[in-house]
Amino acid sequence: MNHFAKITESLETQGLDAMLLTCEANRFYASGFHSSGTDGIALVTRRHNYYFTDSRYTEAAARSVQNAEIREANRQHPYSALINAVIDAEGLKRIGYEDEYVTVADWRRYTEKLHGELVPASALLWQLRAVKDAEERDCLIQAQRIAERALTETLNDIRPGVPEREIAALLLYRMLHYGAEDKSFDPIVVSGPNGSLPHGVPGDKPIQAGEFVTMDFGCKYGGYCSDMTRTVAVGHVTEEMDTVYHTVLQAQLAGIAAARAGVSGAAVDGAARTVIENAGYGAFFGHSFGHGVGVEIHESPNASPANAQPLPAGAVISAEPGIYLPGKLGVRIEDVVILSETGCEDITLAPKELMIL
């Protein structure tokens, strides 16, 4: 699976002769081959595709990368020399680069050493990556199924006295055990008053009866991320806990019902936010309804108050409203949906009714 052709098709409309890909996520999106950090560069021109890497990856790249020429970087032939060889051979003038990813130091080196003009073009990749094809959707769904299987088993381990950190470790182990390539991000497991921290770090706090436990986690399959959150109760719930939980659930369902291609991200967010505001909890929902999910756990497009642009068909976004009462409790429920012109497909199958373990 690679997307060289899609990038090539976009070059002319952007007035570019080539696109230089140095970011790990964009290199993978283009080539379907993963090399960590800065250990590789892809160059897509209107005529050819190139993948430059060093001796640690050249054999693996040759086995995996299709529709591209593999060239090895070394001390005698650094990346800049390999890129310039293509620039000179093909007469490239305007070369897009990932302005949202490249460091200032790298930008200076590229502008000093490369023979072409560097043009900011992160948006080109963001627009392409926002619309998932069938293969990408399949990977996202498989990643989701692995995460759900890990959750189903881990629910049996949630009981008073078990530390948050242990539940996080079990989720991570089980995702890897059932076929994940990696985690999407460090699992979030927070309980009781820690639940008011949307991105709280699991610690040694033991879970107690009468508390919520919020678990936000995901894994990678085929290079694509899953993302889900479930909040469960231990032993019993108070009336306030029940109200907060069902307010969040109704908000999520309202946002999902509003989610479709052609609707703005702000409108989707607003559908969920209105439910929470009408219930009197508007001040306790600070983040957006959702974000794009794909090669990276957070990518375009966003279902947020700031996004007035229409969401494209084929976009995959999270649906994750929450209510966080400082120092007291928190609830978040998160699914992932695929947008179409007629609505959306919720690819998260884990149950959402309030579970009291």
JOLIN-V723786 format. One line per field, one symbol per residue. ss: DSSP state (a for helix, b for strand, c for the rest). psi: psi as a letter, one per 40 degrees, with the letter a starting at -180 (. if undefined). A space follows every 50 residues. Layout:
ss->???
psi->???
//
This chain:
ss->cccaaaaaaaaaaccccbbbbccaaaaaaaacccccccccbbbbbcccbb bbbccccaaaaaaaccccbbbbccccccaaaaaaaaaaaacccbbbbccc cccaaaaaaaaaacccbbbbcaaaaaaaaacccaaaaaaaaaaaaaaaaa aaaaaaacccccbaaaaaaaaaaaaaaccccbbccccbbbbaaaaacccc cccccbcccccbbbbbbcbbbccbbccbbbbbbcccccaaaaaaaaaaaa aaaaaaaacccccbaaaaaaaaaaaaaacccaaacccccbbbccccccbb bbbccccccbcccccbbbbccbbbbcccbbbbcbbbbbbbccbbbbcccc cccccbc
psi->hifddddddedddefidihhhdhddddddddehhiibefihihhiediii hhiaddedddddddhifihhhhiaddgidddddddddddefhdhhiigde dhiddddddddddieihhhhfdddddddddhhaddddddddddddddddd dddddeehihehiddddddddddddddeeidiidihihhiibdeeehdfi hhaehiiiieiihhhhiiihhfeiiihihihiihciiidddddddddddd dddddddehiieiiddddddddddddddeeedeegdiidiiihbdidhii iigidegeiihiheihiiggiihhhheciihhhhihihiidebihheheh ieihhh.
//
